[in-house]
Amino acid sequence: MSVNPEPPQASVRAGSAYCLAVSPDGRWLASSYGVYESAGGRHAVDFYDGSRPGGVIPGVYGVAFSADGRRLACASEYGKVYLLDTRSWEVAEQITLGNANLNAVSFSPDGEWLATGEVEGAVRLWRVGPLSEAGVLGRHPARVKSVAFSPDGREVVSAGEDKAVRLWDVRRRRLTGQVGTHRAPVLAAAWSRDGRRLLTGEHDKSVRLYTRRRMLWGRPLD
């Protein structure tokens, strides 16, 4: 009698995972606690393993892979931004932003910029290589839950607990618009590949899709 072996199980820490990102080649899944192989779920990198190269990376609330898959950005509640080399998983660069608590992170398509969202409401821009603060795009009056660069790199969308989805012009560093009217905190926002649609996930369990026609965003599709 043949017995089918059970698939390997991921080694998962107890607690909540606050973020998730998939590498461009689909091989890796990054979360609050580390990096896993998508095929089989092996825990490849444990952010809480003090013996690993680069040491412990605590309090990760945002993760993002660069478009070429060579770097993983981690945003920490302790005001730190880490850049990991995905070939060795060592910390290539890190920077600390005072007492700010970072909640979300996004790479620009060309890999030259990072955007972060803060518990204190700021949407901040960073240069990559070397990692340095470039300035504040703008602010929400509440915790920012999500940030994402547009596919052309010209805009950043941010979503927050103030029930707002806002668009920021990266070059001019200013607010260009607000998308939709929301009755609950907005927990996530993502672009379509062509940059014409925005998808939002909200605390009231709704998922909304907005379409841009010229410079105007239409009502969400039911």
C-alpha positions in Angstrom: 0.0 0.0 0.0 1.4 3.3 -1.0 1.1 6.3 1.2 1.1 9.9 -0.1 3.5 12.0 2.1 2.1 15.1 3.6 3.4 18.3 2.1 6.0 20.2 4.1 4.6 22.7 6.5 5.8 26.2 7.0 7.5 27.0 10.3 5.3 29.9 11.5 5.6 31.9 14.7 2.7 32.5 16.9 1.1 35.9 16.5 -0.2 38.1 13.7 1.5 38.7 10.4 0.8 42.3 9.5 2.2 42.3 5.9 2.9 40.1 3.0 4.8 40.5 -0.3 5.6 38.1 -3.1 8.9 38.3 -5.0 8.6 39.0 -8.8 9.7 35.5 -9.7 7.1 34.0 -7.3 9.8 32.1 -5.4 9.6 33.9 -2.0 6.9 35.1 0.4 8.0 37.8 2.9 6.0 38.6 6.0 6.4 40.2 9.4 8.4 37.2 10.7 10.7 36.4 7.8 10.8 34.9 4.3 9.3 31.7 3.2 9.7 29.6 0.0 6.4 29.7 -1.8 6.9 26.0 -2.9 6.6 24.0 0.3 6.6 26.9 2.8 10.1 26.4 4.2 11.0 29.2 6.6 14.1 30.5 4.7 14.8 33.6 6.8 13.8 34.2 10.4 13.8 37.9 11.3 14.0 37.0 15.0 17.0 34.8 14.7 19.8 36.6 16.4 22.5 34.4 14.9 21.6 35.2 11.3 23.7 37.6 9.2 22.6 41.1 10.1 21.0 40.0 13.4 17.4 40.5 14.5 15.0 42.6 12.5 12.1 43.2 14.9 8.7 44.8 14.6 8.3 44.5 10.8 4.9 46.0 9.6 5.7 46.5 5.9 7.6 44.5 3.3 8.2 45.1 -0.4 10.4 43.5 -3.1 12.2 45.6 -5.7 11.0 45.0 -9.3 14.3 43.1 -10.1 13.8 40.9 -7.0 17.3 41.7 -5.7 16.2 43.6 -2.6 13.6 43.3 0.1 12.6 46.4 2.0 11.3 46.1 5.6 9.6 48.9 7.5 9.8 48.6 11.3 7.6 49.9 14.1 10.9 51.1 15.7 11.5 53.7 13.0 14.0 51.6 11.0 14.0 50.8 7.3 16.1 47.8 6.3 17.2 46.7 2.8 18.1 43.1 2.4 20.1 41.5 -0.4 17.8 38.6 -1.5 20.8 36.5 -2.7 22.3 36.3 0.8 19.4 37.7 3.0 22.0 40.0 4.7 21.1 43.5 5.6 22.7 45.6 2.9 21.6 49.0 4.3 19.5 50.4 7.2 18.4 53.8 8.4 16.6 55.0 11.5 13.9 57.7 11.4 13.9 59.1 15.0 10.9 57.9 16.9 8.6 57.4 14.0 6.7 54.1 13.7 6.7 52.8 10.1 3.7 50.9 9.0 4.0 50.3 5.2 6.6 50.4 2.4 6.7 50.4 -1.4 9.5 50.3 -4.0 9.3 52.6 -7.1 9.3 50.6 -10.3 12.9 51.6 -11.1 14.1 50.7 -7.7 15.6 54.1 -6.9 13.0 55.2 -4.4 11.0 54.0 -1.4 7.8 55.3 0.0 6.8 54.6 3.6 3.7 55.2 5.7 3.8 56.1 9.4 1.6 55.5 12.4 1.9 59.3 13.0 0.4 59.9 9.5 3.3 60.9 7.3 3.9 59.6 3.8 7.7 59.8 3.4 10.0 59.4 0.4 13.5 57.8 0.5 16.4 57.6 -1.9 17.9 54.1 -2.5 21.7 53.6 -2.9 22.7 54.9 -0.4 19.5 54.8 1.6 18.6 58.4 2.7 15.5 60.4 3.6 14.3 62.6 0.7 11.3 64.3 2.3 7.7 64.1 3.2 5.1 63.8 0.4 2.3 64.7 2.7 0.3 63.6 5.8 -2.9 61.9 6.9 -4.4 63.0 10.2 -4.3 59.3 11.3 -2.3 56.1 10.9 -1.2 55.3 7.3 -2.0 51.6 6.6 -0.8 51.3 3.0 1.4 53.0 0.4 2.0 52.0 -3.2 3.9 53.5 -6.2 2.0 53.8 -9.4 3.4 51.6 -12.3 5.0 54.7 -14.0 6.5 55.8 -10.7 5.0 59.3 -10.9 2.5 58.9 -8.0 2.1 57.3 -4.7 -1.3 56.2 -3.3 -1.7 56.1 0.5 -4.6 54.7 2.5 -5.3 55.2 6.2 -7.4 55.0 9.3 -8.8 58.5 8.5 -11.0 56.7 5.9 -9.1 58.4 3.0 -7.3 57.3 -0.1 -4.9 60.0 -1.3 -2.7 60.5 -4.4 0.7 62.2 -4.2 2.8 63.6 -7.0 6.3 62.3 -6.4 8.2 64.9 -8.3 6.3 67.9 -7.0 5.8 66.4 -3.5 2.2 67.5 -3.3 -1.3 66.1 -3.0 -3.0 65.7 -6.3 -6.3 64.1 -5.3 -8.4 61.9 -3.1 -10.1 58.7 -4.4 -13.6 57.9 -3.3 -15.6 58.5 -0.1 -15.0 55.8 2.5 -17.1 55.0 5.6 -14.5 52.8 7.2 -10.7 52.9 7.7 -8.9 51.8 4.5 -6.4 49.1 5.2 -4.9 48.5 1.8 -4.6 50.0 -1.7 -3.1 48.6 -4.9 -2.7 49.7 -8.6 -3.5 47.7 -11.7 -0.6 47.2 -14.0 -1.7 49.9 -16.4 -2.2 52.4 -13.6 -5.8 53.1 -14.6 -7.4 51.2 -11.7 -7.1 51.3 -7.9 -8.3 48.5 -5.6 -8.9 49.2 -1.9 -9.6 46.9 1.0 -11.5 48.4 4.0 -12.2 47.6 7.6 -15.9 47.1 6.9 -14.8 44.0 4.8 -15.5 45.7 1.5 -13.2 45.6 -1.5 -13.7 48.5 -4.0 -12.4 49.0 -7.5 -12.0 52.5 -8.9 -11.3 53.4 -12.6 -9.5 56.5 -13.8 -10.7 58.3 -16.9 -8.3 61.0 -17.8 -7.6 62.6 -14.4 -10.9 61.7 -12.7 -11.6 58.6 -10.7 -15.1 57.0 -11.1 -17.4 55.5 -8.6 -16.4 52.0 -7.3 -17.7 49.1 -9.3 -20.2 46.9 -7.4 
